[in-house]
Amino acid sequence: MNAQRAKKQKTSKIGRDHALHLLKNMIRIRRLEETCAELYSAMKIRGFLHLYDGQEAVAVGVMEALTAEDAVVATYREHGHALIRGISAGSILAEMFGKQEGCSRGRGGSMHLFDAKTRFYGGNAIVGGGLPIAVGLALADQMQQRPRVTCCFFGEGAVAEGEFHESMNLASLWKLPVLFVCENNLYAMGTALKLSESVTDLVRKAASYDVAAASVDGMDVLAVEAAAKKAAAAVRSGKGPYFLECRTYRFRAHSMFDPELYRDKAEVEDWKKRCPIETFIKTLKTEGFLTDKDRQVIEGEAAKEIKEAVAFAEACTWEPVEDLARFVTSERRSE
């Protein structure tokens, strides 16, 4: 009861328009991911596909703390981040279809979405691979005295990688403007955090590098937004990097190839009861901010957006065979 009352108070402070904005963006992500699953089953999307259902509150909440000048580095589970950052659903789907009108000209696919205009630097298939990139971007901003933040998303599995420790150390040592956002969904690929890490308190790991750190309920979009704004403000003030752990859960398997033998079905169903979209809808209805008609309108707009995106991707063109060597470089050695 106290938790529900606290959510009502937060909602009252942000106002109806902003609350519906957050809800709309979470629904947009969910409908995009559901469509991606259907298109994958229809073999329209090939390769690997990692979906974001259940984690929508993280991408939506964190993006509210960023400006257009900030940089975003994401993981291979990045469709939601890309969409909210401003890459169109059509460009995203065209990329996954392998069409040249995609945001990476169809050469990157699901795991390598990229868009310089929105300063969205991946999409990275390597676990932890985005962390050094984020440190480099932040270092460049610092050297050029640009008042920007680089936001780096990664999963808790990346915390076991060497890149995490190297990146945290350098960012702290040089007081770089990086917002490290760890989406802790408990299982990395298929191994529970408690079975792979001797210390499961991820905030302690960040603190060991003298990095300011906090943990937040990643299933609560209002809590994520508030925590992200506090973290981003600290980074902008010149205090150095900040580590924000968002405790969340993915509703689907690790990827479309994953038989998901490592999670108990009852556990998944329990987490689904905390769905960030449905719990937020309940709060908004209780607050009087959302009616059934409002939801129908939001759902209709999202459905229209995704339908048009699919049609766009279908109509896009394949790259000509003669262009396959374009953008490919090699060193020519003389005999």
Summary of the structure (lengths in Angstrom):
residues: 335
radius of gyration: 20.0
end to end distance: 77.3
largest distance: 77.3
contacts: 1131
relative contact order: 0.16
helix: 51%
strand: 9%
